[in-house]
């Protein structure tokens, strides 16, 4: 009886010892950081919750825990939290370009929303006549995201191309694009600046606003990987995201964050966007 008990305890101890190296040698969690920019519908906590399901699915594919952290839209170009990530999802092209050019990131896949992405000026149909005249444009009040955001700099370049000195404009800055309809509804501004692939665009269209002017088409938002991960792990990550599109349940996870397709992208598109952003 004692011998059988000793054998049983020994077997249990051996099993426990055998499991210890696995725990010690387990790969640390991958950190996925998300920067949605002013297209986000909330602050960092919102993005953390929104992308938690994606992190869980990627963990299954990679056989390694993926932890997600959303970043504040008001700190788009803060390099410190960006450089600490293994995986970066960036909506603003210029943020992705900065990460590629200065922080050692490489492209994994483009995340295509299925909607043409460009900066647009929106307002009541009656304002279309004002767009044709620089002098009339100066009379309008514009609601835009923060002055240092990619979309606002692009909008100011558009208006400069229409013959208006940006310094002569009346601009009301808001933290998120989602706030812009409120500014127009309450007569705080005449024209709102948003992205055509942001959820607020559909809301403004439903409210009767129209596109008064639009900018150049931009690249899709993108998933990047820190080069420190190594080529093999970056390829595994790429294959994981692509494989999600072939699984109905996992594809739905991507669709829940408004990704309709996964595409190859040229990193130059994002680097060029960052260079344009840096001109002002």
BELMO-V449010 format. One record per residue. N is the residue number from 1. BURIAL is + if it has 9 or more other ideal C-beta (glycine too) atoms within 8 Angstrom, else -. Layout:
# BELMO-V449010
n=N burial=BURIAL
n=N burial=BURIAL
This chain:
# BELMO-V449010
n=1 burial=-
n=2 burial=-
n=3 burial=-
n=4 burial=-
n=5 burial=-
n=6 burial=-
n=7 burial=-
n=8 burial=-
n=9 burial=-
n=10 burial=-
n=11 burial=-
n=12 burial=-
n=13 burial=-
n=14 burial=-
n=15 burial=-
n=16 burial=-
n=17 burial=-
n=18 burial=-
n=19 burial=-
n=20 burial=-
n=21 burial=-
n=22 burial=-
n=23 burial=-
n=24 burial=-
n=25 burial=-
n=26 burial=-
n=27 burial=-
n=28 burial=-
n=29 burial=-
n=30 burial=+
n=31 burial=+
n=32 burial=+
n=33 burial=+
n=34 burial=+
n=35 burial=+
n=36 burial=+
n=37 burial=+
n=38 burial=+
n=39 burial=+
n=40 burial=+
n=41 burial=-
n=42 burial=-
n=43 burial=+
n=44 burial=+
n=45 burial=-
n=46 burial=+
n=47 burial=+
n=48 burial=+
n=49 burial=-
n=50 burial=+
n=51 burial=+
n=52 burial=+
n=53 burial=-
n=54 burial=+
n=55 burial=+
n=56 burial=+
n=57 burial=+
n=58 burial=+
n=59 burial=+
n=60 burial=-
n=61 burial=+
n=62 burial=+
n=63 burial=-
n=64 burial=-
n=65 burial=-
n=66 burial=+
n=67 burial=+
n=68 burial=+
n=69 burial=+
n=70 burial=+
n=71 burial=+
n=72 burial=-
n=73 burial=+
n=74 burial=-
n=75 burial=-
n=76 burial=+
n=77 burial=-
n=78 burial=-
n=79 burial=+
n=80 burial=-
n=81 burial=+
n=82 burial=+
n=83 burial=+
n=84 burial=-
n=85 burial=+
n=86 burial=+
n=87 burial=+
n=88 burial=+
n=89 burial=+
n=90 burial=+
n=91 burial=+
n=92 burial=+
n=93 burial=+
n=94 burial=+
n=95 burial=+
n=96 burial=+
n=97 burial=+
n=98 burial=+
n=99 burial=+
n=100 burial=+
n=101 burial=-
n=102 burial=-
n=103 burial=+
n=104 burial=-
n=105 burial=+
n=106 burial=+
n=107 burial=+
n=108 burial=+
n=109 burial=+
n=110 burial=+
n=111 burial=+
n=112 burial=+
n=113 burial=+
n=114 burial=-
n=115 burial=-
n=116 burial=-
n=117 burial=+
n=118 burial=+
n=119 burial=+
n=120 burial=+
n=121 burial=+
n=122 burial=+
n=123 burial=+
n=124 burial=-
n=125 burial=-
n=126 burial=-
n=127 burial=+
n=128 burial=+
n=129 burial=-
n=130 burial=+
n=131 burial=+
n=132 burial=-
n=133 burial=-
n=134 burial=-
n=135 burial=-
n=136 burial=+
n=137 burial=+
n=138 burial=+
n=139 burial=-
n=140 burial=+
n=141 burial=+
n=142 burial=+
n=143 burial=+
n=144 burial=+
n=145 burial=+
n=146 burial=+
n=147 burial=-
n=148 burial=-
n=149 burial=+
n=150 burial=+
n=151 burial=+
n=152 burial=+
n=153 burial=+
n=154 burial=+
n=155 burial=+
n=156 burial=+
n=157 burial=+
n=158 burial=+
n=159 burial=+
n=160 burial=+
n=161 burial=-
n=162 burial=+
n=163 burial=-
n=164 burial=+
n=165 burial=-
n=166 burial=-
n=167 burial=-
n=168 burial=-
n=169 burial=+
n=170 burial=-
n=171 burial=+
n=172 burial=+
n=173 burial=+
n=174 burial=+
n=175 burial=-
n=176 burial=+
n=177 burial=+
n=178 burial=-
n=179 burial=+
n=180 burial=+
n=181 burial=+
n=182 burial=-
n=183 burial=+
n=184 burial=+
n=185 burial=-
n=186 burial=-
n=187 burial=-
n=188 burial=+
n=189 burial=+
n=190 burial=+
n=191 burial=+
n=192 burial=+
n=193 burial=+
n=194 burial=+
n=195 burial=+
n=196 burial=+
n=197 burial=+
n=198 burial=+
n=199 burial=+
n=200 burial=+
n=201 burial=+
n=202 burial=-
n=203 burial=+
n=204 burial=+
n=205 burial=+
n=206 burial=-
n=207 burial=-
n=208 burial=-
n=209 burial=+
n=210 burial=+
n=211 burial=-
n=212 burial=+
n=213 burial=+
n=214 burial=-
n=215 burial=+
n=216 burial=-
n=217 burial=-
n=218 burial=+
n=219 burial=+
n=220 burial=+
n=221 burial=+
n=222 burial=+
n=223 burial=+
n=224 burial=+
n=225 burial=+
n=226 burial=+
n=227 burial=+
n=228 burial=-
n=229 burial=+
n=230 burial=-
n=231 burial=-
n=232 burial=-
n=233 burial=+
n=234 burial=+
n=235 burial=-
n=236 burial=+
n=237 burial=+
n=238 burial=+
n=239 burial=+
n=240 burial=+
n=241 burial=+
n=242 burial=+
n=243 burial=+
n=244 burial=+
n=245 burial=+
n=246 burial=-
n=247 burial=-
n=248 burial=-
n=249 burial=-
n=250 burial=+
n=251 burial=+
n=252 burial=-
n=253 burial=+
n=254 burial=+
n=255 burial=+
n=256 burial=-
n=257 burial=+
n=258 burial=-
n=259 burial=+
n=260 burial=-
n=261 burial=-
n=262 burial=+
n=263 burial=-
n=264 burial=-
n=265 burial=+
n=266 burial=-
n=267 burial=+
n=268 burial=-
n=269 burial=+
n=270 burial=+
n=271 burial=+
n=272 burial=+
n=273 burial=+
n=274 burial=+
n=275 burial=+
n=276 burial=+
n=277 burial=+
n=278 burial=-
n=279 burial=-
n=280 burial=-
